[in-house]
Amino acid sequence: MADRLDIVFSALADPTRRAILAMLLEDDMAVTDVAQPFEMSLAAISKHLGVLTAAGLITQERRGRVKWCKLDPDAMREASIWMQSFGHFEAVNLDAFERYLLSELTVSENEADDGDDDDDKADEVDDAVHGAGSG
């Protein structure tokens, strides 16, 4: 399973390939139509399509003289199941965490810490990471 996941996630790591998959969500497309919105050669697009095909995310078939691409939504099922196993983790509010870190940087380094507010600091960090009032 891990090898298959590695191949799928490697294919999904590239923004061009993710854009191609998004386009194919709408309908099957000819390779030339897939290439149209990108500022790269048809050969470069063909390489991206080859990676997506090898990962099982799309299929390619000839219809007359035209090569067509079709999304295979079942191919992401395994990756989706794997990612859902992490669903029990609370989403991190990165903006709040960044604000907290910036506010801490502005606190004077000379401010004495009497040790009594360690629990308050832990609560502030938890609120910053997970959003106030969610924990």
C-alpha positions in Angstrom: 0.0 0.0 0.0 2.8 2.4 0.9 4.4 2.1 -2.6 1.1 2.9 -4.2 0.5 5.9 -1.9 4.0 7.2 -2.6 3.3 7.1 -6.4 -0.1 8.9 -5.9 1.2 11.6 -3.6 4.3 12.1 -5.8 2.0 12.7 -8.7 -0.2 15.0 -6.7 2.8 17.0 -5.5 3.1 19.0 -8.7 0.8 22.0 -9.2 0.5 21.4 -12.9 -0.7 17.9 -12.4 -3.2 19.0 -9.8 -4.5 21.6 -12.2 -4.9 18.9 -14.9 -6.8 16.7 -12.5 -9.1 19.6 -11.7 -9.7 20.2 -15.4 -10.6 16.5 -15.8 -13.1 16.7 -13.0 -15.4 18.4 -15.5 -15.1 16.0 -18.4 -12.8 13.9 -20.5 -10.4 16.0 -22.6 -8.2 15.7 -25.6 -4.5 16.0 -24.8 -4.3 19.2 -26.9 -7.2 20.7 -24.9 -5.4 19.8 -21.6 -2.3 21.5 -22.8 -4.0 24.7 -24.0 -4.1 26.7 -20.7 -0.4 25.9 -19.8 2.6 27.8 -21.0 4.6 24.7 -21.8 5.2 22.4 -24.7 2.9 19.5 -25.6 5.8 17.2 -24.8 6.0 18.6 -21.3 2.3 18.1 -20.8 2.6 14.6 -22.1 5.2 13.8 -19.4 2.8 15.1 -16.8 0.0 13.0 -18.2 2.4 10.0 -18.2 3.0 10.5 -14.5 -0.7 10.8 -13.8 -1.4 7.7 -15.8 1.4 5.7 -14.1 -0.1 6.7 -10.7 -3.5 5.4 -12.0 -5.1 8.8 -11.5 -6.1 9.1 -15.2 -6.5 6.9 -18.2 -5.5 7.8 -21.7 -7.1 6.3 -24.8 -7.1 6.9 -28.6 -10.3 7.9 -30.2 -9.5 8.1 -33.9 -6.5 10.4 -34.2 -7.1 12.1 -30.9 -5.7 10.9 -27.5 -8.2 11.5 -24.7 -7.6 11.7 -21.0 -10.1 10.6 -18.4 -10.0 11.0 -14.6 -10.2 7.8 -12.6 -11.7 9.0 -9.3 -11.4 5.6 -7.7 -7.6 5.9 -7.9 -7.6 8.4 -5.1 -9.7 6.3 -2.8 -6.7 4.7 -1.1 -5.0 8.0 -0.6 -8.3 9.5 0.7 -8.8 6.7 3.2 -5.2 7.1 4.4 -5.7 10.9 4.9 -9.0 10.4 6.7 -7.2 8.4 9.3 -5.7 11.7 10.4 -9.1 13.4 10.7 -9.2 13.0 14.4 -6.5 15.8 14.7 -7.8 19.3 15.2 -7.0 21.7 12.5 -4.3 24.2 13.4 -5.1 27.8 13.1 -1.8 29.0 11.7 -2.8 32.7 11.5 -3.7 32.7 15.2 -0.5 30.9 16.0 1.6 33.4 13.9 -0.1 36.3 15.7 0.7 34.7 19.1 4.4 34.2 18.1 4.7 37.8 16.9 3.1 39.1 20.1 5.6 37.0 22.1 8.5 38.5 20.1 7.4 42.0 21.1 7.4 41.2 24.8 10.5 42.6 26.4 13.2 40.0 27.0 13.9 41.7 30.3 10.4 40.9 31.6 10.8 38.7 34.7 9.0 35.3 34.7 7.9 34.4 38.2 6.9 30.9 37.0 3.3 31.4 38.2 1.8 31.9 34.8 3.1 28.7 33.0 -0.4 27.3 32.8 -1.7 30.6 31.4 1.0 30.5 28.7 0.1 26.9 27.8 -3.6 28.0 27.5 -2.5 30.9 25.3 -0.6 28.6 23.0 -3.4 26.1 22.8 -5.9 28.9 22.0 -3.6 30.3 19.4 -3.0 27.0 17.7 -6.6 25.7 17.9 -8.6 28.9 18.0 -9.9 30.5 21.2 -12.8 28.7 22.8 -12.4 25.4 20.8 -10.5 23.4 23.4 
